[in-house]
Amino acid sequence: MITIYGGAGCPWCQRAKELAEGTGLKYEYIDVKADADALANFSELFPNTRTIPQIMWNGTHFDSYKAFAEEVQNTRNYGEGPL
């Protein structure tokens, strides 16, 4: 399962969602700007991080859209490591 932590108005968050949808990957989107509890959880999960999107995929953390997109492009079984 993929969890995308993002917020409204974030173009990279939107691109991450579109990439997941376009490749048929199931994901959950959590808007940390709209939900105080989600923001608190985000801050606990990523204590030194102040940017979005932050993406978790099968226990692996991707700190940017670019890192997530590279994983999607370079893996046979998404989220399970390199080819």
C-alpha positions as CSV (number, residue, x, y, z in Angstrom):
1,M,0.0,0.0,0.0
2,I,1.2,3.5,-0.8
3,T,0.5,6.4,1.5
4,I,1.1,9.9,0.0
5,Y,1.3,12.7,2.5
6,G,0.6,16.0,0.8
7,G,-1.6,19.1,0.7
8,A,-3.8,21.2,-1.5
9,G,-2.0,23.4,-3.9
10,C,1.1,21.2,-4.0
11,P,1.9,20.3,-7.7
12,W,4.3,17.5,-6.8
13,C,1.7,15.9,-4.5
14,Q,-0.8,16.0,-7.4
15,R,1.8,14.5,-9.7
16,A,2.4,11.7,-7.2
17,K,-1.3,10.9,-7.1
18,E,-1.5,11.0,-10.9
19,L,1.5,8.6,-11.2
20,A,-0.1,6.1,-8.8
21,E,-3.4,6.3,-10.6
22,G,-1.8,6.1,-14.0
23,T,0.1,2.9,-13.1
24,G,-2.8,1.3,-11.4
25,L,-1.3,1.5,-7.9
26,K,-3.6,1.6,-4.9
27,Y,-2.8,4.5,-2.6
28,E,-4.1,6.6,0.3
29,Y,-3.8,10.3,0.1
30,I,-3.5,12.2,3.4
31,D,-3.9,16.0,3.3
32,V,-1.7,17.3,6.1
33,K,-2.7,20.9,5.5
34,A,-6.4,20.2,6.0
35,D,-6.3,17.9,9.1
36,A,-4.6,18.8,12.3
37,D,-4.4,15.1,13.4
38,A,-2.8,14.2,10.1
39,L,-0.3,17.0,10.5
40,A,0.6,15.7,14.0
41,N,1.0,12.2,12.7
42,F,3.1,13.5,9.7
43,S,5.4,15.4,12.2
44,E,5.8,12.3,14.3
45,L,6.6,10.1,11.2
46,F,8.9,12.6,9.6
47,P,10.2,14.8,12.5
48,N,12.9,16.7,10.5
49,T,10.8,17.1,7.3
50,R,9.1,20.2,6.3
51,T,8.3,19.4,2.6
52,I,5.6,17.5,0.8
53,P,5.0,15.1,-0.7
54,Q,6.4,12.4,1.6
55,I,5.5,8.9,0.4
56,M,5.6,5.5,2.2
57,W,5.4,2.4,0.1
58,N,5.6,-1.1,1.6
59,G,7.6,0.4,4.5
60,T,10.0,2.4,2.3
61,H,10.1,6.2,2.6
62,F,10.4,8.4,-0.5
63,D,11.1,12.0,0.3
64,S,10.1,13.5,-3.0
65,Y,8.0,12.9,-6.1
66,K,11.2,12.3,-8.1
67,A,12.3,9.5,-5.7
68,F,8.9,7.9,-5.9
69,A,8.7,8.2,-9.7
70,E,12.2,6.6,-10.0
71,E,11.0,3.7,-7.9
72,V,7.9,3.2,-10.0
73,Q,10.0,3.3,-13.2
74,N,12.8,1.0,-12.0
75,T,11.0,-1.8,-10.2
76,R,9.4,-4.9,-11.5
77,N,7.1,-5.4,-8.5
78,Y,6.5,-1.9,-7.4
79,G,7.9,-1.1,-3.9
80,E,9.8,-4.4,-3.7
81,G,13.3,-3.1,-4.7
82,P,15.3,-2.6,-7.9
83,L,15.2,-4.9,-11.0
